[in-house]
Amino acid sequence: MTAAGPHWISAFLEAQAAELGAARNTLLAYGRDLKDFEAWLDHRAAQFHAVTQADVEAYLIACDAQGLSRATRARRLSAIKQLYRFAFEEGWRDDNPALQIMGPGRDRKLPKTLSEEEVDRLLEAARSSGRNTSDRLRNICLMELLYATGMRVTELVSLPVSAARGDPRMLLIRGKGGKERMVPLSPPARTALAAWIEVWDATAADQKAKGRAPSKFLFASRGTSGHLTRHRFYLLIKEFAVTAGVSPDKVTPHTLRHAFATHLLANGADLRSIQTLLGHADVATTEIYTHVLEARLSELVLTHHPLARDDARNSAGNTSSDGQ
């Protein structure tokens, strides 16, 4: 038995959601990549069930010709491999035509991070940003929680209010694939959380008085998701950067996650602990922060060490002498 392309994709995505608990953003990415592959096959009058290894390789060459990054091509190959593994398990194919194809690999770029002084300025900016006291208390709670826990932005904005009850020392976070982890809260984060909970409770009481059910989310919104969106928080953090005098280009919610990990490592935390706190499945993912720290320390030495400055002056002097 075979299945048409669109049916293959929808069945695969349903299985990912039901069996593996794949996040909505992951499913959307799979869907976009596989739809692109489907459109390429349609243009060549090819069928999903008849695809060969040569077809997949030709598709990847076409992606390269379009100027797509190595990371994008690697992700698309991964989606195709998983689709055909699913098709094999369903009995739609007796092989996986993408199995033997080696991916293009990913560019190993060091993540951008922030200094502790820059984070302090962002936190201070959050305290003074907002239309009213409620907005300002929400903003500082968002930022303190993000920096104290290293949460992913989706984990932060979708936090249930139940996780924040009782002045918690630890916060229960539901991460990728529904996996849960416990992360300790710093005293400033607990203070900010307690202040925001008071506002949340007052709002909830007002809603109940009007016959409306209060939100289940800590950072509620009237939008379709029911909570503050990733995009809205992204814009907020850019506003904080402008107010703080930090370059907005280097400030994103994920940059705060990187700062959390890098600052922990710089202050003596071990990689395994940071891996647990970040919710990384593999410690190899966490190891990149050792390189971030090394690069940061090298920059500090070259910028601030007196011998490095002497070197720079000597170089300048030698250049001057050479020119005479």
C-alpha positions in Angstrom: 0.0 0.0 0.0 1.3 3.5 -0.9 0.0 6.9 0.1 -0.1 10.2 -1.7 2.4 13.0 -0.8 0.1 15.3 1.1 -1.3 12.3 3.1 2.3 11.2 3.9 3.1 14.6 5.3 0.0 15.0 7.4 0.2 11.4 8.7 3.8 11.9 9.6 3.1 15.2 11.4 0.2 13.7 13.3 2.4 10.9 14.5 5.1 13.3 15.6 2.6 15.2 17.6 0.8 12.2 19.2 3.7 9.8 19.8 6.6 12.1 20.5 4.9 15.2 21.7 6.7 17.3 19.2 6.3 21.1 19.8 4.2 23.2 17.5 7.2 25.1 16.2 9.0 21.8 15.4 5.9 20.5 13.5 5.6 23.8 11.5 9.3 23.5 10.5 8.9 19.9 9.4 5.8 20.8 7.5 7.5 23.7 5.7 10.5 21.6 4.7 8.5 18.6 3.5 6.1 20.9 1.5 9.1 22.4 -0.2 10.4 18.9 -1.1 6.9 17.9 -2.3 6.8 21.0 -4.6 10.2 20.1 -6.0 9.0 16.5 -6.7 5.8 17.8 -8.3 7.8 20.0 -10.7 9.7 16.9 -11.7 6.5 14.8 -11.9 7.9 12.5 -9.2 6.0 10.6 -6.5 6.9 10.3 -2.8 6.6 6.5 -3.0 9.0 6.2 -5.9 11.7 8.6 -4.7 15.3 7.3 -5.0 18.5 8.3 -3.3 19.5 10.1 -6.5 16.3 12.2 -6.3 17.0 13.3 -2.7 20.6 14.1 -3.6 19.4 16.1 -6.6 17.0 18.0 -4.3 19.8 18.9 -1.9 21.9 20.1 -4.8 19.0 22.3 -5.9 18.7 23.7 -2.4 22.5 24.5 -2.4 22.0 26.3 -5.8 19.3 28.4 -4.2 21.9 29.7 -1.8 20.3 28.0 1.3 22.6 27.7 4.3 24.2 24.5 5.4 22.0 24.5 8.5 18.8 24.8 6.4 19.9 22.0 4.0 20.8 19.7 7.0 17.4 20.4 8.5 15.6 19.5 5.3 17.6 16.3 4.9 16.7 15.4 8.5 13.0 16.0 7.8 13.1 13.8 4.7 15.0 11.0 6.5 12.4 11.0 9.3 9.5 11.0 6.8 10.9 8.0 5.0 11.6 6.2 8.3 8.0 6.7 9.2 6.9 5.5 5.7 9.0 2.3 6.3 7.5 1.7 9.7 4.0 2.2 8.1 4.8 -0.3 5.4 4.5 2.3 2.6 8.1 1.7 1.5 10.5 -1.2 2.0 13.5 1.1 2.3 14.6 4.6 3.2 16.1 6.4 0.2 17.7 9.1 2.3 19.3 6.9 4.9 22.8 6.7 3.3 23.0 10.4 2.4 25.5 12.3 4.5 24.3 15.8 5.5 26.2 19.0 4.7 26.8 19.6 8.4 26.1 22.8 10.3 28.2 25.9 10.7 29.6 25.8 14.2 29.0 29.4 15.1 29.6 30.6 18.7 26.3 32.0 20.1 26.2 35.7 20.9 26.2 36.4 24.6 26.1 39.4 27.0 28.4 40.5 29.8 27.0 40.6 33.3 27.1 44.4 33.2 24.9 44.4 30.1 22.4 42.0 31.6 22.2 44.3 34.7 21.4 47.2 32.4 18.7 45.2 30.6 17.2 44.2 34.0 17.2 47.8 35.1 15.6 48.9 31.8 12.8 46.4 32.3 12.0 47.9 35.7 11.3 51.3 34.0 9.7 50.1 30.8 5.9 49.9 30.5 2.8 51.9 30.3 1.9 51.4 34.0 3.0 49.6 37.2 1.4 46.3 36.1 3.4 46.3 32.8 6.6 47.1 34.6 6.1 44.4 37.2 5.4 41.9 34.4 8.4 43.0 32.4 10.9 42.7 35.3 9.3 39.3 36.2 9.9 38.1 32.6 13.5 39.2 32.5 14.4 38.0 36.0 12.9 34.6 35.3 14.6 34.3 31.9 18.0 35.2 33.3 17.7 33.2 36.5 16.6 29.9 34.7 17.9 30.0 31.1 14.5 29.0 29.9 13.7 28.9 26.2 11.4 31.8 25.2 8.5 29.4 24.5 8.9 27.8 27.9 8.8 31.2 29.5 5.8 32.8 27.9 3.7 29.6 28.2 4.5 29.1 31.9 1.3 28.0 33.8 0.5 30.1 36.9 0.3 27.0 38.9 4.1 26.5 38.6 4.7 29.8 40.3 2.5 29.4 43.4 3.8 29.3 47.0 7.0 31.5 46.6 8.8 28.6 44.9 12.6 28.0 45.4 12.4 25.7 42.3 10.4 26.2 39.1 9.0 23.2 37.2 9.6 23.8 33.5 8.0 21.7 30.7 10.5 21.7 27.8 10.9 20.1 24.4 8.9 16.9 23.9 7.0 17.5 27.1 10.1 16.7 29.2 10.1 18.4 32.6 13.0 19.8 34.6 13.4 21.7 37.9 15.4 24.9 37.9 16.3 26.9 41.0 15.2 30.5 41.3 17.5 33.3 42.4 16.3 35.7 45.2 15.7 38.6 42.7 13.6 36.3 40.5 11.5 35.1 43.5 10.9 38.7 44.5 9.9 39.7 41.0 7.7 36.6 40.7 5.9 37.3 44.0 5.2 40.9 43.0 3.8 39.8 39.7 1.6 37.1 41.3 0.0 39.8 43.4 -1.0 41.7 40.2 -2.1 38.4 38.5 -4.3 37.5 41.5 -5.9 41.0 41.5 -6.7 40.7 37.8 -8.0 37.2 38.2 -10.4 38.3 41.0 -11.7 41.1 38.8 -12.3 38.7 35.9 -14.2 36.3 38.2 -16.3 39.2 39.5 -17.3 39.8 35.8 -18.1 36.2 35.3 -15.0 35.3 33.2 -12.6 32.5 33.9 -9.1 33.6 34.7 -6.2 32.5 32.5 -4.1 29.5 33.4 -1.0 31.2 32.1 1.4 33.3 34.3 1.8 35.8 31.4 -1.8 35.9 30.1 -2.8 37.6 26.9 -6.1 38.1 25.0 -4.6 36.6 21.9 -5.5 33.1 20.5 -2.6 31.4 22.3 -3.9 32.7 25.7 -0.4 33.9 26.7 2.2 36.5 25.7 3.6 35.5 22.3 7.2 34.8 21.5 7.1 37.6 18.9 5.7 40.2 21.4 8.4 39.3 24.0 11.0 39.5 21.2 9.9 43.1 20.6 9.8 43.9 24.3 13.4 42.8 24.8 14.5 44.9 21.9 12.9 47.9 23.6 14.7 47.1 26.8 18.0 47.0 24.9 17.4 50.5 23.4 16.6 51.9 26.9 19.6 50.1 28.4 22.0 51.4 25.8 22.9 47.9 24.7 23.0 47.1 20.9 19.6 45.7 20.0 21.4 43.5 17.4 22.9 41.4 20.1 19.9 41.1 22.3 17.3 38.4 21.9 15.5 36.1 24.3 17.9 33.4 23.3 20.9 35.6 24.0 19.8 35.8 27.7 19.7 32.0 27.7 23.3 32.0 26.4 24.3 34.6 29.0 22.7 32.4 31.8 24.9 29.4 30.7 28.1 31.4 30.1 27.9 33.3 33.3 27.3 30.1 35.3 30.3 28.4 33.6 32.5 31.5 34.3 31.5 31.4 38.0 32.5 27.7 38.4 29.4 25.6 37.5 30.1 22.3 35.8 28.9 21.4 32.3 26.6 18.5 33.5 24.7 20.9 35.9 24.3 23.5 33.1 23.1 20.7 30.7 20.4 19.8 33.2 19.4 23.4 33.8 19.1 24.1 30.1 17.3 20.9 29.3 19.8 19.8 26.7 19.5 16.1 25.8 23.2 15.8 25.0 26.1 17.4 26.9 27.8 18.0 23.5 25.3 20.7 22.9 26.3 22.4 26.2 30.0 22.1 25.5 29.8 25.1 23.1 29.6 27.4 26.1 33.2 26.4 27.0 34.2 27.9 23.6 32.2 31.0 24.3 33.9 31.4 27.6 37.3 30.9 26.1 36.6 33.5 23.4 35.4 35.9 26.0 38.4 35.4 28.2 40.8 35.9 25.2 39.0 39.1 24.3 39.3 40.4 27.9 43.0 39.6 28.0 43.7 41.2 24.6 41.7 44.3 25.6 42.6 44.9 29.2 46.0 43.2 30.0 48.8 45.8 30.3 51.2 43.6 28.3 48.7 43.3 25.5 48.4 47.1 25.5 52.2 47.5 25.5 52.3 45.1 22.5 49.8 47.3 20.7 51.8 50.4 21.5 55.1 48.8 20.4 53.5 47.7 17.2 52.3 51.2 16.5 55.8 52.6 17.4 57.5 50.1 15.0 55.1 51.1 12.3 55.9 54.7 12.8 59.7 54.1 12.8 59.3 52.0 9.6 57.6 54.9 8.0 60.4 57.4 8.8 
